[in-house]
Amino acid sequence: MATDVLTRFAPRQFPAIEELEAVVDTSWRRLATVVDRLSDPLPDTLDDGGWDVRHLLSHLIGAWQRVPIHAGFFLTGAIGLPVPMQFHHSYWIPEWDTAPLVAFRLAMETAVDGNKQFLRRLEPGLLTQSRSTPLGEMTLHQFLVTSYDRHLIGMHLPQLEAFAG
């Protein structure tokens, strides 16, 4: 019990996992609101970048799923090992060709839940681990915020909103 009290009132040295969970929750809430505005069957129109909504949804699901994979590179003892990332990839699986909207939503929701479980397992001190990425040198904390907010929301929310009308 004494340790619990000391932990609660000790100055924080690392970013809080709860702050990252809040970023995940906010990102998911914003995406889910737009996903729920999409019509089923999904339209097959292309956006300015040449993506249809199915490929965009597949990319969003894949992006959520890949965050813990990329994070694993930050958690390894091999300091010089860069974090590999694919950009502009749809992470397509054949089932997406005919999947109803609910399948995309369930897959994304499950990936979000997996990210929250991943965050809960992290020791806060690990968030300061730094690695080289295609986006430059960054800490795990910076990578997670970039993934959950800047990538999913900053880049793809407007793209998804255009499909929702």
DSSP file (Angstrom, degrees, kcal/mol; ACC not computed):
  #  RESIDUE AA STRUCTURE BP1 BP2  ACC     N-H-->O    O-->H-N    N-H-->O    O-->H-N    TCO  KAPPA ALPHA  PHI   PSI    X-CA   Y-CA   Z-CA
    1    1 A M     >        0   0    0      0, 0.0     4,-2.0     0, 0.0     5,-0.2   0.000 360.0 360.0 360.0 -41.2    0.0    0.0    0.0
    2    2 A A  H  >  +     0   0    0      1,-0.2     4,-2.4     2,-0.2     5,-0.2   0.886 360.0  52.9 -62.3 -37.7    2.8    2.4    0.8
    3    3 A T  H  > S+     0   0    0      1,-0.2     4,-2.7     2,-0.2    -1,-0.2   0.900 106.0  53.9 -63.3 -39.8    4.3    1.9   -2.6
    4    4 A D  H  > S+     0   0    0      2,-0.2     4,-2.4     1,-0.2    -2,-0.2   0.919 109.8  46.9 -60.4 -44.8    1.0    2.7   -4.2
    5    5 A V  H  X S+     0   0    0     -4,-2.0     4,-1.8     2,-0.2    -1,-0.2   0.919 112.9  49.2 -63.9 -43.9    0.8    6.0   -2.4
    6    6 A L  H  X S+     0   0    0     -4,-2.4     4,-1.2     1,-0.2    -2,-0.2   0.903 112.1  48.7 -63.3 -40.4    4.4    6.8   -3.3
    7    7 A T  H  < S+     0   0    0     -4,-2.7     3,-0.3     1,-0.2    -1,-0.2   0.913 109.4  52.6 -65.3 -42.6    3.8    6.0   -6.9
    8    8 A R  H  < S+     0   0    0     -4,-2.4    -1,-0.2     1,-0.2    -2,-0.2   0.859 119.5  32.9 -62.7 -36.2    0.6    8.1   -7.1
    9    9 A F  H  < S+     0   0    0     -4,-1.8    -1,-0.2    -5,-0.2    -2,-0.2   0.480  91.8 108.3-104.0  -2.6    2.2   11.2   -5.7
   10   10 A A  S  < S-     0   0    0     -4,-1.2     2,-0.1    -3,-0.3     3,-0.0  -0.463  82.8 -97.8 -71.8 145.8    5.8   10.9   -7.1
   11   11 A P        -     0   0    0      0, 0.0     2,-0.3     0, 0.0    -1,-0.1  -0.410  43.6-112.8 -62.7 139.4    6.6   13.3   -9.9
   12   12 A R        -     0   0    0      1,-0.1     4,-0.1    -2,-0.1    -5,-0.0  -0.578  31.5-177.8 -78.1 131.5    6.2   11.6  -13.3
   13   13 A Q        +     0   0    0     -2,-0.3    -1,-0.1     2,-0.1     3,-0.0   0.646  67.7  41.3 -99.0 -19.3    9.4   11.0  -15.2
   14   14 A F  S    S-     0   0    0      1,-0.0   111,-0.1   113,-0.0     3,-0.1  -0.857  96.2 -86.6-127.5 158.0    7.8    9.5  -18.3
   15   15 A P        -     0   0    0      0, 0.0     2,-0.3     0, 0.0   112,-0.2  -0.357  55.5-107.8 -59.3 147.0    4.8   10.1  -20.4
   16   16 A A     >  -     0   0    0      1,-0.1     4,-1.2    -4,-0.1     3,-0.5  -0.582   8.2-139.9 -84.3 139.5    1.8    8.3  -19.0
   17   17 A I  H  > S+     0   0    0     -2,-0.3     4,-2.5     1,-0.2     3,-0.2   0.866 104.9  62.4 -59.8 -37.3    0.3    5.3  -20.7
   18   18 A E  H  > S+     0   0    0      1,-0.2     4,-2.0     2,-0.2    -1,-0.2   0.845  98.2  55.8 -60.1 -33.8   -3.1    6.7  -19.9
   19   19 A E  H  > S+     0   0    0     -3,-0.5     4,-1.6     2,-0.2    -1,-0.2   0.901 109.0  46.6 -65.1 -39.6   -2.4    9.7  -22.1
   20   20 A L  H  X S+     0   0    0     -4,-1.2     4,-2.4     2,-0.2    -2,-0.2   0.885 109.1  54.0 -69.9 -38.1   -1.7    7.5  -25.0
   21   21 A E  H  X S+     0   0    0     -4,-2.5     4,-2.8     1,-0.2    -1,-0.2   0.886 106.9  52.8 -60.9 -37.4   -4.8    5.4  -24.3
   22   22 A A  H  X S+     0   0    0     -4,-2.0     4,-2.5     2,-0.2    -1,-0.2   0.879 107.4  51.1 -65.6 -37.4   -6.7    8.7  -24.5
   23   23 A V  H  X S+     0   0    0     -4,-1.6     4,-2.7     2,-0.2    -2,-0.2   0.927 111.3  48.2 -63.8 -44.1   -5.2    9.5  -27.9
   24   24 A V  H  X S+     0   0    0     -4,-2.4     4,-3.0     2,-0.2     5,-0.2   0.945 112.4  48.6 -59.6 -48.9   -6.2    6.0  -29.1
   25   25 A D  H  X S+     0   0    0     -4,-2.8     4,-2.5     1,-0.2    -2,-0.2   0.909 113.4  46.7 -59.5 -43.8   -9.8    6.5  -27.7
   26   26 A T  H  X S+     0   0    0     -4,-2.5     4,-2.3     2,-0.2    -1,-0.2   0.924 113.5  48.1 -65.0 -45.1  -10.1   10.0  -29.4
   27   27 A S  H  X S+     0   0    0     -4,-2.7     4,-2.5     1,-0.2     5,-0.2   0.932 114.0  46.4 -61.7 -46.0   -8.7    8.7  -32.7
   28   28 A W  H  X S+     0   0    0     -4,-3.0     4,-3.4    -5,-0.2     5,-0.3   0.919 110.8  52.2 -63.9 -43.2  -11.0    5.7  -32.7
   29   29 A R  H  X S+     0   0    0     -4,-2.5     4,-1.9    -5,-0.2    -1,-0.2   0.915 112.1  46.5 -59.2 -43.1  -14.1    7.8  -31.7
   30   30 A R  H  X S+     0   0    0     -4,-2.3     4,-1.2     2,-0.2    -1,-0.2   0.912 116.4  43.8 -68.0 -42.3  -13.4   10.3  -34.6
   31   31 A L  H  X S+     0   0    0     -4,-2.5     4,-3.0    -5,-0.2     3,-0.3   0.930 112.1  52.6 -67.3 -44.8  -12.8    7.5  -37.1
   32   32 A A  H  X S+     0   0    0     -4,-3.4     4,-2.5     1,-0.2    -2,-0.2   0.869 104.0  57.6 -60.7 -37.4  -15.8    5.4  -36.0
   33   33 A T  H  < S+     0   0    0     -4,-1.9     4,-0.3    -5,-0.3    -1,-0.2   0.895 112.8  40.2 -59.6 -40.4  -18.1    8.5  -36.3
   34   34 A V  H >X S+     0   0    0     -4,-1.2     3,-1.4    -3,-0.3     4,-0.6   0.903 112.0  54.6 -77.2 -41.5  -17.1    8.8  -40.0
   35   35 A V  H >< S+     0   0    0     -4,-3.0     3,-1.4     1,-0.3    -2,-0.2   0.904 104.7  56.4 -56.5 -40.4  -17.2    5.0  -40.7
   36   36 A D  T 3< S+     0   0    0     -4,-2.5    -1,-0.3     1,-0.3    -2,-0.2   0.661 101.7  57.1 -68.1 -15.2  -20.7    5.0  -39.3
   37   37 A R  T <4 S+     0   0    0     -3,-1.4    -1,-0.3    -4,-0.3    -2,-0.2   0.567  85.2 103.1 -89.6 -10.2  -21.7    7.6  -41.9
   38   38 A L  S << S-     0   0    0     -3,-1.4     2,-0.3    -4,-0.6   126,-0.1  -0.372  71.3-125.0 -70.7 152.4  -20.5    5.4  -44.8
   39   39 A S        -     0   0    0      2,-0.1    -1,-0.1    -2,-0.1    -2,-0.1  -0.735  24.9-107.5-100.4 150.0  -23.2    3.6  -46.8
   40   40 A D  S    S+     0   0    0     -2,-0.3     2,-0.2     2,-0.1     0, 0.0  -0.985 104.5  49.9-117.6 123.7  -23.4   -0.1  -47.5
   41   41 A P  S    S-     0   0    0      0, 0.0    -2,-0.1     0, 0.0    -1,-0.0   0.344 104.3-123.5 -75.5 150.9  -22.8   -1.3  -50.1
   42   42 A L        -     0   0    0     -2,-0.2    -2,-0.1     1,-0.1    12,-0.0  -0.376  24.6-110.8 -68.0 140.7  -19.6    0.7  -50.2
   43   43 A P        -     0   0    0      0, 0.0    10,-0.4     0, 0.0    11,-0.3  -0.302  13.7-146.2 -68.4 156.8  -19.1    3.0  -53.2
   44   44 A D        +     0   0    0      8,-0.1    -2,-0.0     9,-0.1     2,-0.0   0.196  54.3 127.7-109.1  16.0  -16.4    2.1  -55.7
   45   45 A T        -     0   0    0    118,-0.1     8,-0.5     1,-0.1     2,-0.3  -0.336  54.8-127.4 -69.1 155.1  -15.5    5.7  -56.6
   46   46 A L        -     0   0    0      6,-0.1     6,-0.2     7,-0.1     2,-0.1  -0.800  12.8-136.0-105.0 146.1  -11.8    6.7  -56.4
   47   47 A D    >   -     0   0    0      4,-2.7     3,-2.0    -2,-0.3    -1,-0.0  -0.273  43.3 -84.7 -86.2-177.0  -10.4    9.7  -54.5
   48   48 A D  T 3  S+     0   0    0      1,-0.3    -1,-0.1     2,-0.1    -2,-0.0   0.772 130.5  54.5 -61.5 -26.1   -7.7   12.1  -55.9
   49   49 A G  T 3  S-     0   0    0      2,-0.1    -1,-0.3     1,-0.0     3,-0.1   0.465 120.8-106.8 -87.3  -1.3   -5.0    9.7  -54.8
   50   50 A G  S <  S+     0   0    0     -3,-2.0     2,-0.3     1,-0.3    -2,-0.1   0.595  77.0 129.9  89.1  11.9   -6.6    6.7  -56.7
   51   51 A W        -     0   0    0      4,-0.0    -4,-2.7     3,-0.0    -1,-0.3  -0.773  45.5-148.4 -99.2 143.9   -7.9    4.9  -53.6
   52   52 A D     >  -     0   0    0     -2,-0.3     4,-2.0    -6,-0.2     3,-0.2  -0.600  36.1-100.7 -96.4 171.7  -11.4    3.6  -53.1
   53   53 A V  H  > S+     0   0    0     -8,-0.5     4,-2.8   -10,-0.4     5,-0.2   0.834 120.5  57.7 -64.9 -32.5  -13.0    3.4  -49.7
   54   54 A R  H  > S+     0   0    0    -11,-0.3     4,-2.4     2,-0.2    -1,-0.2   0.928 108.6  45.1 -62.9 -44.4  -12.4   -0.3  -49.4
   55   55 A H  H  > S+     0   0    0      2,-0.2     4,-2.3     1,-0.2    -2,-0.2   0.874 113.0  51.4 -68.4 -35.4   -8.6    0.2  -49.8
   56   56 A L  H  X S+     0   0    0     -4,-2.0     4,-2.6     2,-0.2    -2,-0.2   0.940 110.8  47.4 -65.1 -45.6   -8.7    3.1  -47.4
   57   57 A L  H  X S+     0   0    0     -4,-2.8     4,-2.5     1,-0.2    -2,-0.2   0.903 111.6  51.3 -62.4 -40.1  -10.5    1.1  -44.8
   58   58 A S  H  X S+     0   0    0     -4,-2.4     4,-2.8    -5,-0.2    -1,-0.2   0.909 109.9  50.2 -61.4 -41.3   -8.1   -1.8  -45.3
   59   59 A H  H  X S+     0   0    0     -4,-2.3     4,-2.8     2,-0.2    -2,-0.2   0.918 109.6  50.4 -63.1 -43.2   -5.2    0.7  -44.9
   60   60 A L  H  X S+     0   0    0     -4,-2.6     4,-2.2     2,-0.2    -2,-0.2   0.927 112.5  46.5 -62.0 -44.4   -6.6    2.0  -41.6
   61   61 A I  H  X S+     0   0    0     -4,-2.5     4,-2.4     1,-0.2    -2,-0.2   0.945 114.4  47.8 -62.2 -47.8   -7.1   -1.5  -40.2
   62   62 A G  H  X S+     0   0    0     -4,-2.8     4,-1.9    28,-0.3    -2,-0.2   0.869 109.0  54.1 -61.4 -37.3   -3.6   -2.4  -41.3
   63   63 A A  H  X S+     0   0    0     -4,-2.8     4,-1.0     2,-0.2    -1,-0.2   0.929 109.9  46.6 -63.9 -44.9   -2.2    0.8  -39.8
   64   64 A W  H >< S+     0   0    0     -4,-2.2     3,-0.7     1,-0.2    -2,-0.2   0.930 113.8  49.6 -60.3 -44.4   -3.8    0.0  -36.4
   65   65 A Q  H 3X S+     0   0    0     -4,-2.4     4,-0.5     1,-0.2    -1,-0.2   0.812 108.5  52.8 -66.4 -30.2   -2.5   -3.6  -36.6
   66   66 A R  H 3X S+     0   0    0     -4,-1.9     4,-3.0     1,-0.2     5,-0.3   0.664  85.2  83.5 -83.5 -16.9    1.1   -2.6  -37.4
   67   67 A V  H <X S+     0   0    0     -4,-1.0     4,-2.7    -3,-0.7    -1,-0.2   0.936  94.5  44.1 -55.4 -50.5    1.6   -0.2  -34.5
   68   68 A P  H  > S+     0   0    0      0, 0.0     4,-1.5     0, 0.0    -1,-0.2   0.858 112.8  53.8 -64.0 -31.1    2.6   -2.9  -32.0
   69   69 A I  H  X S+     0   0    0     -4,-0.5     4,-0.6     2,-0.2     3,-0.3   0.958 112.4  42.5 -64.7 -50.0    4.8   -4.6  -34.7
   70   70 A H  H >X S+     0   0    0     -4,-3.0     3,-1.3     1,-0.2     4,-0.6   0.895 110.1  58.1 -62.3 -39.4    6.7   -1.3  -35.3
   71   71 A A  H >X S+     0   0    0     -4,-2.7     3,-1.2    -5,-0.3     4,-1.2   0.839  92.9  68.9 -60.9 -32.1    6.8   -0.7  -31.5
   72   72 A G  H 3X S+     0   0    0     -4,-1.5     4,-0.7    -3,-0.3    -1,-0.3   0.815  91.8  59.6 -56.8 -30.3    8.6   -4.0  -31.1
   73   73 A F  H << S+     0   0    0     -3,-1.3     3,-0.3    -4,-0.6    -1,-0.3   0.815 103.9  50.9 -68.0 -29.5   11.6   -2.5  -32.9
   74   74 A F  H << S+     0   0    0     -3,-1.2    -1,-0.2    -4,-0.6    -2,-0.2   0.767 109.6  51.8 -73.7 -26.0   11.8    0.2  -30.1
   75   75 A L  H  < S+     0   0    0     -4,-1.2    -2,-0.2    -3,-0.1    -1,-0.2   0.541  88.7  97.7 -92.7  -8.2   11.7   -2.5  -27.5
   76   76 A T  S  < S-     0   0    0     -4,-0.7     5,-0.1    -3,-0.3    -3,-0.0  -0.407  77.1-127.0 -78.7 157.6   14.5   -4.7  -28.7
   77   77 A G  S    S+     0   0    0      1,-0.1     2,-1.7    -2,-0.1     3,-0.1   0.600  85.2 100.6 -77.9 -10.6   18.0   -4.5  -27.4
   78   78 A A    >   -     0   0    0      1,-0.2     3,-1.8     2,-0.1    -2,-0.1  -0.575  53.7-175.8 -80.0  87.4   19.4   -4.0  -30.9
   79   79 A I  T 3  S+     0   0    0     -2,-1.7    -1,-0.2     1,-0.3    -3,-0.0   0.840  76.7  51.3 -55.1 -41.1   19.9   -0.2  -30.7
   80   80 A G  T 3  S+     0   0    0     -3,-0.1    -1,-0.3    51,-0.1    -2,-0.1   0.499  79.7 112.6 -80.4  -2.3   21.0    0.2  -34.4
   81   81 A L    <   -     0   0    0     -3,-1.8    51,-0.2    -8,-0.1    -5,-0.1  -0.597  62.9-142.0 -75.5 111.8   18.1   -1.7  -35.8
   82   82 A P        -     0   0    0      0, 0.0    51,-0.2     0, 0.0    -2,-0.1  -0.326  17.5-110.6 -72.4 157.8   15.9    0.8  -37.8
   83   83 A V        -     0   0    0     49,-2.9     2,-0.2    -2,-0.0   -13,-0.1  -0.790  32.2-144.3 -88.5 113.2   12.1    0.6  -37.7
   84   84 A P        +     0   0    0      0, 0.0     2,-0.3     0, 0.0   -11,-0.1  -0.577  23.1 178.3 -79.4 142.1   11.0   -0.5  -41.2
   85   85 A M        -     0   0    0     -2,-0.2     2,-0.4     2,-0.0    -2,-0.0  -0.998  22.8-142.4-142.4 144.4    7.7    1.0  -42.4
   86   86 A Q        -     0   0    0     -2,-0.3     2,-0.4     3,-0.1     3,-0.3  -0.898  19.6-156.3-103.2 136.7    5.7    0.8  -45.6
   87   87 A F        +     0   0    0     -2,-0.4     3,-0.1     1,-0.2    -2,-0.0  -0.867  69.1  10.9-112.1 148.4    4.0    4.0  -46.8
   88   88 A H  S    S+     0   0    0     -2,-0.4     2,-0.4     1,-0.2    -1,-0.2   0.820  87.8 141.8  60.1  35.0    0.9    4.2  -49.1
   89   89 A H        -     0   0    0     -3,-0.3    -1,-0.2     1,-0.1   -27,-0.1  -0.880  46.4-152.8-107.9 138.5    0.2    0.5  -48.8
   90   90 A S        -     0   0    0     -2,-0.4   -28,-0.3    -3,-0.1     3,-0.1   0.645  22.1-140.6 -86.4 -13.0   -3.4   -0.7  -48.5
   91   91 A Y        -     0   0    0      1,-0.2     2,-0.1   -29,-0.1    -2,-0.0   0.898  37.4-169.1  54.3  41.3   -2.5   -3.9  -46.5
   92   92 A W        -     0   0    0      2,-0.0    -1,-0.2     3,-0.0   -37,-0.1  -0.311  21.6-172.3 -70.1 140.3   -5.2   -5.6  -48.7
   93   93 A I    >   -     0   0    0     -3,-0.1     3,-1.9    -2,-0.1     4,-0.3  -0.961  35.6-115.5-124.9 149.5   -6.6   -9.1  -48.1
   94   94 A P  G >  S+     0   0    0      0, 0.0     3,-1.9     0, 0.0     4,-0.3   0.788 108.9  69.3 -57.7 -29.9   -8.9  -10.7  -50.7
   95   95 A E  G >> S+     0   0    0      1,-0.3     4,-1.1     2,-0.2     3,-1.0   0.774  86.1  69.1 -59.9 -25.1  -11.9  -10.8  -48.3
   96   96 A W  G <4 S+     0   0    0     -3,-1.9    -1,-0.3     1,-0.2     8,-0.1   0.722  79.3  79.8 -68.2 -19.0  -12.1   -7.0  -48.6
   97   97 A D  G <4 S+     0   0    0     -3,-1.9    -1,-0.2    -4,-0.3    -2,-0.2   0.880 117.0   8.0 -54.1 -39.9  -13.3   -7.3  -52.2
   98   98 A T  T <4 S+     0   0    0     -3,-1.0    -1,-0.2    -4,-0.3    -2,-0.2   0.357  93.4 133.8-125.2   2.8  -16.8   -8.1  -51.1
   99   99 A A     <  -     0   0    0     -4,-1.1     2,-0.1     1,-0.1    -3,-0.0  -0.256  54.8-121.2 -60.6 139.9  -16.8   -7.5  -47.3
  100  100 A P    >>  -     0   0    0      0, 0.0     3,-1.2     0, 0.0     4,-1.2  -0.366  30.1-102.2 -73.9 163.1  -19.8   -5.5  -45.9
  101  101 A L  H 3> S+     0   0    0      1,-0.3     4,-2.4     2,-0.2     3,-0.3   0.863 120.0  62.3 -53.2 -40.4  -19.1   -2.3  -44.0
  102  102 A V  H 3> S+     0   0    0      1,-0.2     4,-2.7     2,-0.2    -1,-0.3   0.831  98.3  57.2 -60.1 -31.7  -19.6   -4.1  -40.7
  103  103 A A  H <> S+     0   0    0     -3,-1.2     4,-2.2     2,-0.2    -1,-0.2   0.920 108.3  46.0 -65.0 -42.7  -16.7   -6.4  -41.4
  104  104 A F  H  X S+     0   0    0     -4,-1.2     4,-2.4    -3,-0.3    -2,-0.2   0.926 113.9  49.0 -63.4 -44.5  -14.3   -3.4  -41.8
  105  105 A R  H  X S+     0   0    0     -4,-2.4     4,-2.9     1,-0.2    -2,-0.2   0.925 111.9  47.9 -63.2 -45.0  -15.7   -1.7  -38.7
  106  106 A L  H  X S+     0   0    0     -4,-2.7     4,-2.3     1,-0.2    -1,-0.2   0.900 112.2  49.6 -63.5 -40.7  -15.3   -4.9  -36.6
  107  107 A A  H  X S+     0   0    0     -4,-2.2     4,-2.0    -5,-0.2    -1,-0.2   0.904 113.8  45.7 -64.9 -40.5  -11.8   -5.5  -37.8
  108  108 A M  H  X S+     0   0    0     -4,-2.4     4,-2.4     2,-0.2    -2,-0.2   0.923 112.0  50.7 -68.9 -43.0  -10.8   -1.9  -37.0
  109  109 A E  H  X S+     0   0    0     -4,-2.9     4,-2.4     1,-0.2    -2,-0.2   0.895 110.8  49.7 -60.7 -40.6  -12.5   -2.0  -33.6
  110  110 A T  H  X S+     0   0    0     -4,-2.3     4,-2.2     2,-0.2    -1,-0.2   0.892 110.1  50.5 -65.4 -40.2  -10.6   -5.2  -32.8
  111  111 A A  H  X S+     0   0    0     -4,-2.0     4,-1.9     2,-0.2    -2,-0.2   0.887 109.5  51.2 -65.1 -38.3   -7.3   -3.6  -33.9
  112  112 A V  H  X S+     0   0    0     -4,-2.4     4,-2.0     2,-0.2    -2,-0.2   0.939 109.5  49.8 -62.5 -47.2   -8.0   -0.6  -31.7
  113  113 A D  H  X S+     0   0    0     -4,-2.4     4,-2.1     1,-0.2    -2,-0.2   0.895 108.7  53.6 -59.0 -40.0   -8.7   -2.9  -28.7
  114  114 A G  H  X S+     0   0    0     -4,-2.2     4,-2.4     1,-0.2    -1,-0.2   0.882 106.6  51.8 -62.0 -38.7   -5.5   -4.7  -29.4
  115  115 A N  H  X S+     0   0    0     -4,-1.9     4,-2.6     2,-0.2    -1,-0.2   0.883 108.3  51.3 -65.3 -37.9   -3.5   -1.4  -29.3
  116  116 A K  H  X S+     0   0    0     -4,-2.0     4,-2.1     2,-0.2    -2,-0.2   0.900 110.3  48.8 -67.2 -38.9   -5.1   -0.5  -26.0
  117  117 A Q  H  X S+     0   0    0     -4,-2.1     4,-1.1     2,-0.2    -2,-0.2   0.919 110.6  51.9 -63.7 -42.8   -4.0   -3.9  -24.6
  118  118 A F  H >X S+     0   0    0     -4,-2.4     3,-0.7     1,-0.2     4,-0.7   0.932 109.3  49.3 -57.7 -47.4   -0.5   -3.4  -26.0
  119  119 A L  H >< S+     0   0    0     -4,-2.6     3,-1.1     1,-0.2    -1,-0.2   0.895 106.5  56.0 -61.3 -40.2   -0.3    0.0  -24.3
  120  120 A R  H 3< S+     0   0    0     -4,-2.1    -1,-0.2     1,-0.3    -2,-0.2   0.742 106.0  52.3 -65.6 -22.2   -1.4   -1.4  -21.0
  121  121 A R  H << S+     0   0    0     -4,-1.1    -1,-0.3    -3,-0.7     2,-0.2   0.600  89.5 101.0 -88.4 -12.5    1.4   -3.9  -21.1
  122  122 A L  S << S-     0   0    0     -3,-1.1  -105,-0.1    -4,-0.7     3,-0.0  -0.499  72.5-130.2 -76.0 138.8    4.1   -1.3  -21.7
  123  123 A E    >   -     0   0    0     -2,-0.2     3,-2.1     1,-0.1     4,-0.4  -0.769  22.9-128.6 -79.4 130.8    6.3   -0.1  -18.9
  124  124 A P  G >  S+     0   0    0      0, 0.0     3,-1.6     0, 0.0     4,-0.2   0.820 105.2  64.1 -53.9 -33.4    6.2    3.8  -19.1
  125  125 A G  G >  S+     0   0    0      1,-0.3     3,-1.2     2,-0.2     4,-0.1   0.754  91.0  65.9 -63.3 -22.8   10.0    4.0  -19.1
  126  126 A L  G X  S+     0   0    0     -3,-2.1     3,-1.7     1,-0.2    14,-0.3   0.690  81.6  77.9 -72.4 -17.1   10.1    2.2  -22.4
  127  127 A L  G <  S+     0   0    0     -3,-1.6    14,-2.4    -4,-0.4    15,-0.3   0.682  87.7  59.1 -66.2 -16.2    8.3    5.2  -24.0
  128  128 A T  G <  S+     0   0    0     -3,-1.2    -1,-0.3    -4,-0.2    -2,-0.2   0.492  75.4 119.7 -91.3  -3.5   11.7    7.0  -24.0
  129  129 A Q    <   -     0   0    0     -3,-1.7    11,-2.0    -4,-0.1     2,-0.4  -0.404  54.2-149.9 -61.0 135.7   13.4    4.4  -26.1
  130  130 A S  E     +A  139   0A   0      9,-0.2     2,-0.3    10,-0.1     9,-0.2  -0.878  20.8 169.3-116.0 143.0   14.6    6.0  -29.3
  131  131 A R  E     -A  138   0A   0      7,-2.5     7,-2.3    -2,-0.4     2,-0.4  -0.971  37.7-102.8-145.9 160.1   15.1    4.5  -32.8
  132  132 A S  E     +A  137   0A   0     -2,-0.3   -49,-2.9     5,-0.2     5,-0.2  -0.720  44.1 173.4 -83.1 131.6   15.7    5.5  -36.3
  133  133 A T  E >   -A  136   0A   0      3,-1.0     3,-2.2    -2,-0.4    10,-0.0  -0.845  50.7-100.3-129.1 167.2   12.6    5.4  -38.5
  134  134 A P  T 3  S+     0   0    0      0, 0.0     3,-0.1     0, 0.0    -2,-0.0   0.705 126.8  55.8 -60.6 -16.4   11.9    6.5  -42.1
  135  135 A L  T 3  S-     0   0    0      1,-0.4     2,-0.2     3,-0.0    -3,-0.0   0.384 124.7 -95.9 -93.1   2.3   10.4    9.6  -40.4
  136  136 A G  E <   -A  133   0A   0     -3,-2.2    -3,-1.0     2,-0.1    -1,-0.4  -0.531  64.7 -30.4 110.5 180.0   13.6   10.4  -38.6
  137  137 A E  E    S+A  132   0A   0     -5,-0.2     2,-0.3    -2,-0.2    -5,-0.2  -0.545  72.9 158.0 -71.3 131.8   14.9    9.6  -35.1
  138  138 A M  E     -A  131   0A   0     -7,-2.3    -7,-2.5    -2,-0.3     2,-0.1  -0.993  39.5-112.4-153.6 158.2   12.1    9.4  -32.6
  139  139 A T  E  >  -A  130   0A   0     -2,-0.3     4,-2.6    -9,-0.2    -9,-0.2  -0.429  38.4-107.7 -82.0 165.3   11.1    8.0  -29.2
  140  140 A L  H  > S+     0   0    0    -11,-2.0     4,-2.7   -14,-0.3     5,-0.2   0.904 122.5  54.3 -59.1 -40.8    8.5    5.3  -28.9
  141  141 A H  H  > S+     0   0    0    -14,-2.4     4,-2.3     1,-0.2     5,-0.2   0.939 109.4  46.4 -58.6 -47.7    6.2    7.9  -27.4
  142  142 A Q  H  > S+     0   0    0    -15,-0.3     4,-2.5     1,-0.2    -1,-0.2   0.899 112.1  51.6 -62.5 -40.6    6.6   10.1  -30.4
  143  143 A F  H  X S+     0   0    0     -4,-2.6     4,-2.6     2,-0.2    -1,-0.2   0.923 110.1  48.8 -61.9 -44.3    6.1    7.2  -32.7
  144  144 A L  H  X S+     0   0    0     -4,-2.7     4,-3.0     2,-0.2     5,-0.3   0.917 112.7  46.5 -64.9 -43.9    2.9    6.2  -31.0
  145  145 A V  H  X>S+     0   0    0     -4,-2.3     4,-2.4     1,-0.2     5,-1.3   0.909 113.1  50.9 -64.3 -41.3    1.4    9.7  -31.1
  146  146 A T  I  <>S+     0   0    0     -4,-2.5     5,-2.9    -5,-0.2     6,-0.2   0.921 114.9  43.4 -60.8 -43.4    2.5   10.0  -34.7
  147  147 A S  I  <>S+     0   0    0     -4,-2.6     5,-1.7     3,-0.2    -2,-0.2   0.957 120.5  37.9 -67.3 -51.6    0.8    6.8  -35.6
  148  148 A Y  I  <5S+     0   0    0     -4,-3.0     5,-0.2    -5,-0.2    -2,-0.2   0.822 134.2  15.1 -74.2 -32.7   -2.4    7.2  -33.6
  149  149 A D  I  X>S+     0   0    0     -4,-2.4     5,-2.5    -5,-0.3     4,-1.3   0.850 127.2  38.7-109.6 -60.9   -3.0   10.9  -34.2
  150  150 A R  I  4XS+     0   0    0     -5,-1.3     5,-0.9     3,-0.2    -3,-0.2   0.894 125.6  34.8 -66.8 -39.6   -0.9   12.4  -37.1
  151  151 A H  I  >XS+     0   0    0     -5,-2.9     5,-1.5    -6,-0.2     4,-1.1   0.983 126.7  33.0 -77.3 -62.6   -1.2    9.4  -39.4
  152  152 A L  I  4XS+     0   0    0     -5,-1.7     5,-0.5    -6,-0.2     4,-0.2   0.913 136.4  22.1 -63.8 -44.5   -4.7    8.1  -38.8
  153  153 A I  I  X5S+     0   0    0     -4,-1.3     4,-0.8     3,-0.2    -3,-0.2   0.919 126.2  45.5 -91.0 -50.7   -6.4   11.3  -38.0
  154  154 A G  I  4<S+     0   0    0     -5,-2.5    -3,-0.2     1,-0.2    -4,-0.2   0.892 128.8  22.9 -63.3 -41.0   -4.2   14.0  -39.6
  155  155 A M  I  X<S+     0   0    0     -4,-1.1     4,-0.5    -5,-0.9    -3,-0.2   0.885 132.7  29.1 -93.3 -43.8   -3.8   12.2  -42.9
  156  156 A H  I  ><S+     0   0    0     -5,-1.5     4,-2.6    -4,-0.2     5,-0.2   0.700 100.4  72.3-102.3 -19.6   -6.6    9.8  -43.3
  157  157 A L  H  X<S+     0   0    0     -4,-0.8     4,-2.8    -5,-0.5     5,-0.2   0.947 102.2  46.5 -61.0 -46.5   -9.6   11.2  -41.5
  158  158 A P  H  > S+     0   0    0      0, 0.0     4,-1.7     0, 0.0    -1,-0.2   0.892 112.4  51.8 -61.6 -36.2  -10.2   13.9  -44.1
  159  159 A Q  H  X S+     0   0    0     -4,-0.5     4,-1.0     2,-0.2    -2,-0.2   0.917 112.3  45.0 -63.5 -43.9   -9.8   11.3  -46.8
  160  160 A L  H  X S+     0   0    0     -4,-2.6     4,-1.5     1,-0.2     3,-0.5   0.886 108.5  57.1 -67.3 -39.7  -12.4    9.1  -45.1
  161  161 A E  H  X S+     0   0    0     -4,-2.8     4,-1.1     1,-0.2    -1,-0.2   0.854 100.2  58.9 -60.2 -35.1  -14.7   12.0  -44.6
  162  162 A A  H  < S+     0   0    0     -4,-1.7    -1,-0.2     1,-0.2    -2,-0.2   0.862 106.7  47.3 -63.2 -35.0  -14.7   12.7  -48.3
  163  163 A F  H  < S+     0   0    0     -4,-1.0    -1,-0.2    -3,-0.5    -2,-0.2   0.803 108.1  55.9 -73.9 -29.0  -16.1    9.2  -48.9
  164  164 A A  H  <        0   0    0     -4,-1.5    -2,-0.2  -126,-0.1    -1,-0.2   0.679 360.0 360.0 -78.2 -16.6  -18.7    9.7  -46.2
  165  165 A G     <        0   0    0     -4,-1.1    -3,-0.1    -3,-0.2    -4,-0.1   0.469 360.0 360.0  80.5 360.0  -20.0   12.8  -48.0
